[in-house]
Amino acid sequence: MADGLESDDKGRLYGGDLEHDVLCRRNPDGTCDPLAQGPELVWIDTLSVASDGHLYAIAMYGSTRLR
């Protein structure tokens, strides 16, 4: 289950997997790559690909937002 999705100019889709605390990338061929995973990546809900190509994500950690 994802909350917040973003895409890039190469047709890839990024999303946070709320059930497994992982940030994933879905490629145009349908394969998925985990980009980051850990207990600090709770509720990834805002994603953005910047003009320099970096992916930014915001997640909750307890009552603190991580950026």
C-alpha positions in Angstrom: 0.0 0.0 0.0 1.5 3.3 -1.0 0.7 6.8 0.2 2.2 9.4 -2.1 3.6 8.6 -5.5 6.0 10.4 -7.8 7.3 9.7 -11.3 10.4 10.7 -13.2 11.2 11.5 -16.9 12.3 7.9 -17.4 8.9 6.5 -16.7 9.7 5.2 -13.2 7.2 5.4 -10.4 8.3 5.9 -6.8 6.3 5.1 -3.7 6.5 4.4 0.0 5.3 0.9 1.1 3.5 1.7 4.4 3.3 -2.0 5.4 7.1 -2.7 5.0 8.7 0.7 5.8 10.4 0.8 2.4 10.8 3.3 -0.4 10.5 1.6 -3.8 11.0 2.4 -7.4 8.8 0.6 -10.0 10.5 0.4 -13.4 8.8 0.6 -16.8 9.3 -3.2 -17.2 7.3 -3.8 -14.0 10.2 -4.8 -11.8 10.5 -3.0 -8.4 13.7 -1.9 -6.6 13.8 -1.1 -2.9 15.8 2.2 -2.6 15.7 2.5 1.2 14.3 0.5 4.1 14.2 0.7 7.8 12.1 1.4 10.9 12.6 5.1 10.5 10.8 5.2 7.2 7.3 5.1 8.7 4.4 6.5 6.6 6.3 7.9 3.6 3.7 10.2 2.2 5.4 13.0 0.2 7.8 12.4 -2.7 9.3 14.8 -5.2 11.9 14.4 -8.0 13.9 17.6 -8.1 15.2 19.2 -11.3 18.7 17.9 -10.4 17.3 14.3 -10.5 17.4 13.7 -6.7 14.4 12.0 -5.1 13.2 13.6 -1.8 10.8 11.9 0.6 9.2 12.9 3.9 8.3 10.2 6.4 7.0 10.0 10.0 9.1 8.7 12.8 7.0 8.6 16.0 5.7 12.1 16.1 8.7 13.6 14.2 8.8 14.2 10.4 12.0 13.1 8.7 13.2 14.8 5.5 
